[in-house]
Amino acid sequence: MQEAIYYAQQKDKKVQCLLCPRHCVINKGETGFCRARQNQNGKLFSLVYGKATGLQIDPIEKKPLYHFLPGSAVLSFGTLGCNLVCAHCQNWTTSQAEPQKGHSYSITPEEIVERAVLEHCESIAYTYNEPTIFYEYMLDTAKLAKTKGIKNVLVSNGFIEKEPLIELCKYMDAANIDLKSIENKFYQKISGAWIQPILEAMKTIQQKKVWLEVTNLVIPKLNDKPSQIKQLIAWIKTNLGKEVPLHFSAFFPAYKLNDLRPTDAATLLTARKTALKQGLKYVYIGNIGTTNEENTHCSKCKKLLIQRVGYNIIVNEIKKGKCSCGQKIAGVWQTI
């Protein structure tokens, strides 16, 4: 186990976790909301440090990141636990599991980085469950990765306090934040959280010059109304800018939302069309079969620059970050 970084000691050997906005006050011997941080005799410890539930090589497009080293391999891992309780979670068997009872295996930050080097991965992704939960594990791994020339990718719900996020951004190269809805009532009802810290986290990530992409899982009857989609797009455009890639992703029944139907393609196509009409330059559809909506086009001349089929890159015409017409394409690209 590893002592936590962000917490405060209180009277009667209580501690207050300062990592995420919940600020859990934890009695001796108990864990916080995430179940992954325990008060041991007046000190807060991570129960998931060095304990992974999955370690595998993915295409970077799977995160999804479409404007960050396309076609490259990323070593992905996560742990048990989460600071949200999303009713639609696809990974609920790990995110909602108790670290002291769930299955995991031991692997050190050094071993993870060594594996990334061995497998020729250009980056390491902190993903599968919420990386905030394994903050110290992630931070130590990210620091080591940097010394080996390996980049770091954060795939997060964004529910984290500003101070630890700023420290983390020193070592992160890219992030995909899951903006579940633009409405606070959605977060309260479906995820057991609140939205403002997430909005602030996205702005902080961008201010710290970490490449940012945003994903919105479109769920029938919950966040798929045209007015909700328009409000989400407007917030992104105003606060993050027109060049932040936005991924609309299809929902499939899972966990506690098995009674809802999957998102139909028409809803996603309409959402994408709306975003492009409102001025966003790079809007994608994921998790459902489409013909053109996963491709990247030049925002100026509309030339096809990156053709994707699933997670595979078929064509990549971006040279030194630009289209052949000279237009700069926002992102982090291979120097070709």
Residue pairs with C-beta under 8 A, 6 or more apart in sequence:
1 40
1 45
1 46
1 47
1 49
2 45
2 46
2 49
2 50
2 136
2 137
3 43
3 44
3 45
3 46
4 17
4 19
4 37
4 44
4 45
4 46
4 135
4 136
5 19
5 135
5 136
5 139
5 164
6 17
6 18
6 19
6 135
6 161
6 163
6 164
7 15
7 16
7 17
7 18
7 19
7 37
7 44
8 15
8 16
8 18
9 15
9 42
9 43
10 16
10 25
12 28
13 28
13 39
13 41
13 42
14 25
14 26
14 27
14 28
14 39
14 42
15 25
15 26
15 39
15 42
15 43
15 44
16 23
16 24
16 25
16 26
17 23
17 24
17 26
17 32
17 37
17 44
18 161
18 163
18 164
19 37
19 132
19 135
19 160
19 161
19 164
20 34
20 83
20 132
20 159
20 160
20 161
20 197
21 159
21 160
21 161
21 193
21 194
21 197
22 32
22 33
22 83
24 32
24 33
24 37
26 32
26 37
26 38
26 39
26 44
27 39
28 39
28 40
28 41
28 42
29 38
29 39
29 40
30 38
30 39
31 37
31 38
31 39
31 47
32 38
33 83
34 81
34 82
34 83
34 130
34 133
35 47
35 80
35 81
35 97
35 98
35 99
35 100
36 46
36 47
36 48
36 79
36 80
36 81
36 99
36 133
36 134
37 44
37 45
37 46
37 47
37 133
38 44
38 45
38 47
46 134
46 135
46 136
46 137
47 81
47 99
47 100
48 79
48 80
48 81
48 99
48 104
48 133
48 134
48 137
49 134
49 136
49 137
50 106
50 107
50 108
50 109
50 137
51 79
51 80
51 99
51 104
51 105
51 106
51 107
52 77
52 78
52 79
52 104
52 105
52 107
52 112
53 77
53 78
53 79
53 80
53 94
53 102
53 103
53 104
53 105
53 128
53 129
54 76
54 77
54 78
54 94
54 128
55 75
55 76
55 77
55 107
55 112
55 115
56 75
56 76
56 77
57 73
57 74
57 75
57 76
57 119
57 121
58 73
58 74
58 75
58 76
58 125
58 311
59 71
59 72
59 73
59 74
59 311
59 312
60 68
60 69
60 70
60 71
60 72
60 73
60 74
60 122
60 123
60 125
60 153
61 70
61 71
61 308
61 311
61 313
62 74
62 76
62 311
63 74
63 125
63 127
63 153
63 155
63 176
64 176
64 213
64 215
64 247
64 249
64 284
64 286
65 153
65 174
65 176
65 211
65 213
66 213
66 245
66 247
66 282
66 284
66 294
66 296
66 306
66 308
66 331
67 211
67 213
67 245
67 282
67 296
67 329
67 330
67 331
67 332
67 333
68 153
68 173
68 174
68 211
68 213
68 331
68 332
69 122
69 123
69 151
69 332
69 333
69 334
70 306
70 313
70 316
70 318
70 333
70 334
71 313
71 316
71 334
72 121
72 122
72 123
72 334
73 119
73 120
73 121
73 122
74 121
74 122
74 123
74 124
74 125
74 153
75 112
75 115
75 116
75 119
75 121
75 123
75 124
75 125
76 124
76 125
76 127
76 128
77 107
77 112
77 124
77 125
77 126
77 127
77 128
78 91
78 94
78 126
78 127
78 128
78 129
78 131
78 134
79 94
79 99
79 104
79 129
79 133
79 134
79 137
80 94
80 95
80 97
80 98
80 99
80 102
80 104
80 129
80 133
81 95
81 97
81 98
81 99
81 129
81 130
81 133
81 134
82 89
82 95
82 96
82 129
82 130
82 133
82 157
83 130
83 132
83 133
83 157
83 159
83 193
84 130
84 157
84 159
84 191
84 192
84 193
85 96
85 191
85 192
86 92
86 95
86 180
86 190
86 191
86 192
86 255
87 190
87 191
87 255
87 256
87 257
88 190
88 217
88 219
88 251
88 254
88 255
88 256
88 257
89 95
89 96
89 254
89 255
90 252
90 254
90 255
91 128
91 129
92 254
92 255
94 102
94 128
94 129
95 129
95 130
109 137
109 140
109 141
109 144
110 144
112 124
112 141
113 124
113 141
113 144
113 145
113 148
113 150
115 121
116 123
116 124
116 145
116 148
116 150
117 148
117 150
121 150
122 150
122 151
123 145
123 150
123 151
123 152
123 153
123 173
123 174
124 141
124 142
124 145
124 150
124 151
124 152
124 153
125 152
125 153
125 154
125 155
126 134
126 138
126 141
126 142
126 152
126 153
126 154
126 155
126 156
127 153
127 155
130 156
130 157
130 159
131 138
131 154
131 155
131 156
132 156
132 157
132 159
132 160
132 164
135 164
135 168
138 154
138 168
139 167
139 168
139 171
141 152
142 152
142 168
142 171
142 172
143 171
145 151
145 152
145 171
146 152
146 171
151 173
151 174
152 171
152 172
152 173
152 174
153 172
153 173
153 174
153 175
153 176
154 168
154 172
154 174
154 175
154 176
154 205
154 210
155 175
155 176
155 178
156 175
156 176
156 177
156 178
156 201
157 177
157 178
157 180
157 191
157 193
157 198
158 177
158 178
158 179
158 197
158 198
158 201
158 202
159 193
159 197
159 198
159 201
160 168
160 197
160 201
161 197
162 200
162 201
162 204
165 201
165 204
165 205
166 204
166 208
169 204
169 205
169 208
169 210
170 208
172 205
172 210
173 210
173 211
173 332
174 210
174 211
174 212
174 213
174 332
175 205
175 210
175 211
175 212
175 213
176 212
176 213
176 214
176 215
176 247
177 198
177 201
177 202
177 205
177 212
177 213
177 214
177 215
178 215
178 216
178 217
179 198
179 202
179 214
179 215
179 216
179 232
179 236
180 186
180 187
180 190
180 191
180 216
180 217
180 223
181 187
181 190
181 195
181 216
181 222
181 223
181 228
181 232
182 195
182 228
182 231
182 232
182 235
183 195
183 223
183 228
183 231
184 194
184 195
184 196
186 195
186 222
186 223
187 193
187 194
187 195
187 198
188 194
190 222
199 235
199 239
202 212
202 214
202 239
202 240
203 239
203 240
205 212
206 212
206 240
206 241
206 244
211 331
211 332
212 240
212 244
213 244
213 245
213 246
213 247
214 236
214 240
214 244
214 245
214 246
214 247
215 246
215 247
215 249
215 286
216 223
216 232
216 246
216 247
216 248
216 249
216 271
217 249
217 250
217 251
218 224
218 229
218 248
218 249
218 250
218 251
218 263
218 267
218 268
218 271
219 251
219 257
219 260
219 263
220 251
220 260
220 261
220 262
220 263
220 264
220 267
221 260
222 260
223 229
224 263
224 267
224 271
226 270
226 274
229 270
229 271
229 274
229 275
230 274
230 278
233 246
233 274
233 275
233 278
233 280
234 278
236 244
236 246
236 280
237 278
237 279
237 280
242 279
242 280
242 281
243 281
243 282
243 299
243 330
244 280
244 282
244 330
245 282
245 283
245 284
245 330
245 331
246 275
246 280
246 282
246 283
246 284
247 283
247 284
247 285
247 286
248 268
248 271
248 272
248 275
248 283
248 284
248 285
248 286
249 268
249 285
249 286
249 287
250 262
250 263
250 265
250 268
250 285
250 286
250 287
250 288
251 257
251 260
251 262
251 263
252 262
252 263
252 287
253 259
253 260
253 261
253 262
263 288
265 285
265 288
265 289
265 290
268 285
268 288
268 290
268 293
269 285
269 290
269 293
272 283
272 284
272 285
272 293
275 283
276 283
281 299
281 330
282 296
282 299
282 330
284 293
284 294
285 293
285 294
286 294
294 308
294 309
295 304
295 305
295 306
295 307
295 308
296 304
296 305
296 306
296 308
296 318
296 329
297 303
297 304
297 305
298 305
298 323
298 325
298 327
298 329
299 327
299 329
300 323
300 325
300 327
301 323
301 325
301 327
303 317
303 323
303 324
303 325
304 315
304 317
305 315
305 316
305 317
305 318
305 323
305 329
306 313
306 315
306 316
306 317
306 318
307 313
307 314
307 315
308 314
317 323
317 324
318 329
318 331
318 333
319 336
320 333
320 335
320 336
321 328
321 329
321 331
321 333
322 328
322 329
323 329
